[in-house]
Amino acid sequence: MSRVQLALRVADLEGSVAFYTKLFGTEPAKRRPGYANFAIAEPPLKLVLIEGEAGEETRLDHLGVEVQSTDRVAAAATRLKGAGLATFEENDTSCCYALQDKVWVHGPGREPWEVYVVKADADTLAKAADTPEACCGTTAGCACGS
């Protein structure tokens, strides 16, 4: 099953986890320092919470579509390129405490979108912030051609 991902940068991670647990009636699927995600069955949604700076308002970090296989990521990359969109592909990348293959595009408002597959759990939120491949743990989204 594919599902849409909404990643929010929140100032109060614990308060946000408590709120979304009540809103969707489910506990987080994954908790790590500064990070939580919910695998919500109905509506099918992956809600990702990334700890931001104290006092900041919640803001959109990035959007995504989680798919079941690397083949589906590759098919999405081909389709997006064929539609004339600029893409940035990453394979075997560590992002959001997961090993992933993904393709990134930007919407007309510069909002970052990823189509991705989770291949395994990882021990880190993101690649080092000083690498060109840094992802969701840094500034809005990724290094996807910005």
C-alpha positions in Angstrom: 0.0 0.0 0.0 1.3 3.5 -0.9 0.6 6.3 1.5 1.2 10.0 1.6 3.9 11.3 4.1 3.6 14.7 5.9 6.8 15.7 7.7 6.4 18.5 10.2 9.1 20.4 12.1 7.8 20.9 15.6 9.2 22.9 18.6 7.5 20.7 21.2 8.1 17.1 20.1 6.6 15.5 23.3 3.5 17.7 23.1 3.1 17.0 19.4 3.4 13.2 20.0 0.7 13.4 22.6 -1.6 15.5 20.4 -1.2 13.3 17.3 -1.6 10.1 19.4 -5.0 11.4 20.5 -5.9 12.8 17.1 -5.2 9.5 15.2 -5.8 7.1 18.1 -2.4 5.4 17.6 1.0 5.4 19.2 4.1 6.4 17.2 5.5 3.6 15.0 9.1 4.8 15.6 10.6 7.1 18.3 14.2 8.3 18.3 15.9 11.4 19.8 14.3 14.4 18.2 12.1 12.3 16.0 8.8 10.4 15.9 6.7 8.9 13.1 3.2 7.5 13.0 2.0 4.9 10.5 -1.7 5.8 10.4 -4.0 3.2 8.8 -7.0 5.4 8.3 -6.5 7.6 6.5 -3.4 6.1 5.1 -0.8 8.6 6.2 2.8 8.6 7.5 3.1 11.5 9.8 6.7 12.4 10.6 7.6 14.8 13.5 11.1 16.3 13.5 12.2 18.4 16.4 12.8 22.0 15.5 14.0 25.0 17.5 12.3 26.0 20.8 9.7 28.7 20.3 9.3 28.2 16.6 5.9 27.6 15.1 5.3 24.2 13.5 6.1 24.3 9.8 6.2 21.9 6.9 9.5 20.2 6.5 8.7 18.0 3.4 6.1 15.9 1.8 6.4 12.4 0.4 4.8 9.3 -1.0 6.0 6.0 0.5 6.0 3.1 -1.9 6.8 -0.6 -1.4 9.8 -1.2 -3.6 12.9 0.4 -5.3 11.3 -0.6 -8.6 8.4 1.7 -7.8 10.8 4.6 -6.9 12.6 4.0 -10.2 9.3 4.0 -12.1 8.3 7.3 -10.3 11.7 8.8 -11.3 11.2 7.9 -14.9 7.6 9.2 -14.9 8.6 12.5 -13.3 11.6 13.1 -15.6 9.3 12.3 -18.6 6.9 14.9 -17.3 9.7 17.5 -17.5 10.4 17.8 -13.8 13.9 18.2 -12.4 14.6 15.2 -10.2 17.3 14.3 -7.6 17.8 10.6 -6.9 19.3 9.0 -3.8 20.0 5.3 -3.3 20.9 3.7 0.0 20.7 7.0 1.8 20.1 7.4 5.6 17.2 9.7 6.3 14.6 9.8 9.1 16.2 6.9 10.9 15.8 4.7 7.8 17.8 3.4 4.9 16.0 4.5 1.8 16.0 4.8 -2.0 14.2 7.9 -3.2 13.6 10.5 -5.8 13.0 14.2 -5.0 11.2 16.9 -6.9 10.0 20.4 -5.9 6.5 21.7 -6.3 5.8 25.2 -7.8 6.1 26.8 -4.4 9.5 25.1 -3.8 7.9 22.5 -1.5 10.1 19.4 -1.5 8.4 16.1 -2.4 10.0 12.6 -2.2 8.9 9.3 -3.5 10.7 6.7 -1.4 11.0 3.2 -0.1 12.2 2.2 3.4 14.7 -0.6 3.0 15.8 -0.9 6.7 16.1 0.9 10.0 19.1 3.2 10.5 20.8 4.6 13.5 20.9 8.2 12.4 18.4 10.9 11.5 20.3 12.0 8.4 23.6 12.1 6.7 26.0 14.7 8.0 24.6 18.2 7.5 27.8 19.3 5.7 27.4 16.7 2.9 25.6 17.6 -0.3 23.3 14.6 0.2 22.0 15.7 3.6 18.2 15.1 4.0 15.2 15.6 6.2 17.2 16.3 9.3 18.5 19.5 8.0 16.7 22.4 6.3 13.4 21.9 4.5 13.6 18.6 2.9 16.8 17.7 1.1 19.6 18.4 -1.3 17.2 17.8 -4.1 18.4 20.3 -6.6 17.8 23.3 -4.4 
